[in-house]
Amino acid sequence: MKKLALVVGINYEGTDNSLGGCINDTKEMCRLLVNKFGFKIEDIQLLIEEYAIKKNILDALELLVTSLNPGDIGVFTYSGHGTQTADFPPLDELDMLDEAIVPFDGLASPSNLIRDDEIKEKLSKLKQDVHFTIIFDSCNSGDGTKFLENEDKKKCLDATPTITKIKELINEVRPDRQRAIKSHALSGPNHILLAGCKSNQYSYDDGKNGYLTGALMEFMEKGMTYEELHTKVYAKVKKRSNDSQLPQLEGPMLSRKVLE
């Protein structure tokens, strides 16, 4: 049985959108995987800062997914900014917007954002009976409106003027559009997803670690189930964020043991 991982973290140092804890998140995640869950450091693909560009992330994710066989364990973790971008064909979003993560080169051009559809395309190549887990310590969309009253940073890029115009247009043309909270954009039937917040919330970074990652470091232990882990992490992050950030757990077989 192989245990393989892709760990991505971006602080965007030297930019106007810098974060403080994402590189620490990758360090702590690597330590957790190796020391508690039996991964070998040489089996972890690590992409940080200027190496975490769109092409490298997608290529590394495809290599991870296609290298796993039935019975193997795979993990993809991301710590960095999230945002929204225009939904490209095939159109599948009521609000005409895709959720996206922001690779290092995503700050320079919207074309370098990694849309949820692009990640789903890679995940579609997972073989049956692979135990695959995604951990995203980032914002799921730019719709959140409630901010913390401290100096911790939200892990979400503000909507561009064009994205704001798309939202306004959709609200005017279809004011009765579905407003229910969507599932996380990367939820799916063939993997387990632990996301930092709801689809309309922000995730936060205290300069040392993301709120989600910090809670995982505290509670994630071998032998516990995903449901047990989520219960502990949810309570911790909910209290710390004054109900502004509520971690989500989605996927099949959530009663199975974490990374086992």
Protein Blocks (a to p, Z undefined) as FASTA:
>chain_A
ZZdddddddehgoiakbcfklmmmmmmmmmmmmmmnopafklpccdehjllcfklmmmmm
mmmmmmpcehiacdddddddddddddddddfbfklpacddddfklmmpmklpccfklmmm
mmmmpcghiacdddddddfbfkbfbdcfbfbdcdbdcddfklmmmmmmmmmmmmmbcfbd
cddfkbcfkbccddfbdfkbccddehlacfklmmmmmmmcghiafklmmmmmmmmmmmmn
nopaccddedehklbcehZZ
